[in-house]
Amino acid sequence: MRFSQAAKIQHSRGRPFRVVDNKIYNVQTSLLWSVISGAVYEKDGDVVIVKASFGSFPYIAVKNYTGEAVESRPVSTLAMPAGIYDMDGSPIELYDCGILPTPEQMQQIRDEQDKALALVEQQKAAAQKAAEAKAYALQASAVRWLQSQAASGSASAQCSLGLHYLAGQGCETNQTLAVFWLQKAAAQGDIEASNKLAQIQIP
């Protein structure tokens, strides 16, 4: 008697929360909740007996059903298993549609949602920080390698090192050192270094 989440959302009619035995359920996501459908067989007090349109049991008892229960009329509602109902001496499955949450319970739901959202934001921030730290560590390693290559006279390393100092990638931003290494590279004919010096208006 499982239905797709889309069907459960449609049946919840914009009210996804129900309360059964003082426990709050999100009927759209809980696997306990199903769409019960069939025709009304009879109404026994506050319980509606439904002749199921499919499934292994011909009859299902439903309590807390708030719709119109007219004999032979079709019904379709969300409900969760709630035990066994005695139908004239025969045990049949009992389902509960639940009741709407009280204002206090809705506030509890909102508080829990806010906490969950805050936790997600914290996790995202922590993941972002870890990613930035990893990226900085990789750049710092690159700077150390470029420093050794630049000191050995590599024009491309000198240019790259200058750009790292200029942007603060893997090191503290240092325009003096950036210009120093870019000028070294430009003196060896590195076009990128010359262009960058022109952009920052350094002769």
Beta strands, then each sheet from edge to edge (+ up, - down):
strand 1: 17-20
strand 2: 23-26
strand 3: 34-44
strand 4: 47-52
strand 5: 59-63
strand 6: 74-87
strand 7: 90-96
sheet 1: 1+ 2-
sheet 2: 3+ 4- 5+ 7+ 6- 3+
end
